[in-house]
Amino acid sequence: GSNLSSIVLFSTAVGTHADALPPKAASMLKRITENSTRAMDNMSDIVWSVNSSNDHIEDLVDRMRAYAQPLCEAADVQLDFTIGDDILARKLGLEERKNIYLIFKEALNNAVKHAQCSRIEVTLTLSDARLRLVVSDNGTSDASHYLGNVSLGGNGLGNMRRRALEVGGTMEVQRATNGGTQVVFCVSANMG
């Protein structure tokens, strides 16, 4: 983590003088900064997900909010969370926690970057012994923005479905009631 942090810091510092670099070098420096920042974020997600002190749904919701709020603010997208009161104290296993969070991140990123939306609603509820996460946007009704660009390292729809299957859940992308798109992830509530 500290090595990645230093790469980000050094490349950012050099990047302030990018106008003095040849265009190809400036472009490569930008990629180094972006890739090391992404790797640092991924490392942070892994460390968070394996930390057993983060096993309550409340911890997951806090992490989701901490990720979503700055992203939505930067894109001028209104963000609303609706969380069932009866689930915050419940516990999740490591795999469930990790995969729910990563599905959420991918759905949110796709909505912010591609849906041309002004509002995103995140709902996490428990019904019929199933935990249900819905990430809904009011943007374009074309769900193709959830396919992602797998060749450039995006998780895309296939990886979101694979993550759902890893924990015995289901994941669907469908038209939202407000005309946008929604990702619906459900998993059995084998929680403490």
N, C-alpha and C positions, 0 to 999 in steps of 0.2 A: 504494500500500500504506500509506504513512504517513497519507494523508488518511483512508482507511477506518479505520485504527487510531485516529485522533483522534476520528472520529465515534463509534466504539464506546466509547472512554473517556469522552467528554463525555456521551453518552446514558446510560451506566451511572452516572456521577456524579449526573446529574440524577435518574435513577431511584431513587436512595437517598432522595429526597424525594417520591416518587410519591404518597404518601398525602396530600400537600398539594395535589396537582393534581386537577382535575376528572376523573372516571372516563374520559371520552372521550380527554382529553389523555394520561392515564397509559397507556391502551391503545395510542395512537399512538406514544408514546415507546417502549413495549415492542417494537412492530413495527419501529421504526427500529433499535433495538439488535439485534434478531434478524436483520433483513435485512442490516445492515451487517456483522454477524459472519459471516453466511453468505457474503456477497460477499468478505470478507477470506479466508475459508477457501478459496473457489473460486480466488481470486487466488494463494494459496499453492500450491494444486494445479497451476495452470498454470505458475507459475515453476519448481516442482519438475520437472514433466514435460518442460519444454524445456531443462533444464540437462543437457548431454551428459555431465557427470561422474556422473550418476545412471543410466547405461545398463546396469548389471549387474543381474541378477535379485536379487542380494543387496541392492542399494539399494532395489528395489521391495519386497522382503520387510520390510526395516527400516521403510519408510514405512507399510506395511500394519500392522505391529505397533504402531508409534507412534500410529496412528489408532485401532486396535481396542482396545488394552488399556485406556485410560481410559474408553472408551465402555462396554465390557463390565463393568469394575469398578463404574462408577456404577450400572449396571442389575443388579448382582449375578449376572452371567452368567459361567460358567466358559468360558475361551477356550483352545483348543488349536490349535497350528500344527504341521503335518507338511509339511516341505519336503524334496524329493529332494536328496540331497547332490550329485548329479552336475550340478545346474543352477545353483547359486549364482554361479559365475564366468561363466556365459554372459551375452551381451549381448542387449538388446532395442532395437528402434527406438523413436523418440519416440512414434509413433501406437500401437504395441502396448503400450508402458509406460503411456501415458495411459489407454487404454481398459481395460486389465486392471485398473488401479487404480480407475477409476471404477465398473466393474462390481462389483468387490469392495466398495467403499464402499456402493453401493446395496443389495447383497445383505445386507451386515452390518447396515446401518441398519434395513432392513425386518425382519430377524430380531429385533434387539434391541427395536424399537418395537412390533412387531405379532404376533410368533410366540408370545409367552408361553413362552419357552424358558428353560432353566436352563444350557444348554451350547451352544456353537457350535464347530464344528470347521472349520478352514481347511486345505485340502490343495493343494499346488502340486507337480506332478510332470511328468516328461517320459516319454512312452510312444509308441512307433511314430511318432517324429518330430513329435509333437504335444504342446504344452504344455497341461496340464489343471489348471484351477483349480476347486475344489469348496468352496462355503461351505454347510455343513450345520448345521441346528439340530434340537433335540429337542422342539420346541414343537408347536403345533397342526399337524395333517396337512393343513389347508386351505391351499393355496398362494396363496389370494387376497391374502394380505398382501404378496405381491411385485408386485401390480399398481400399488401406489402411488397417490397422488392427483395425477394429471397436472395438473388444473386449478389446484392450489396450488403448482405448480413442482417437484413430485417427478419424478424420472426415470422411475419406473415400469418395467414390464416391456418396453413398446415401445421405450423409449430404451436399455434394457440390450441388447435384441436388435440395435438399430441400431448400437450401439457394437461389438458382436461382428462384425457384417457389415462394418463399416468396415475391420477388419483381416483379413477373410477367415475369420472364425471362426464358431463356433456357440455358442448359449447356450440352455439348457433349464432349466426349473423342474420338479422332479419330487419325488415322495415319497421321503424318505430311509429307509434301512434301519431306523433307530430310530423310525420313525413320524412324524418331523418333515418338514421340507422341505429340499431342497437345490437350489442353483443350480450348474449345471455349465457351465463355459465352456471351450471347446477352440479352439486356434488352431495353425496349422502352425508348427513350430519353425524358422523361418528366422533363427536367432540365431547370433551370433558366438561 
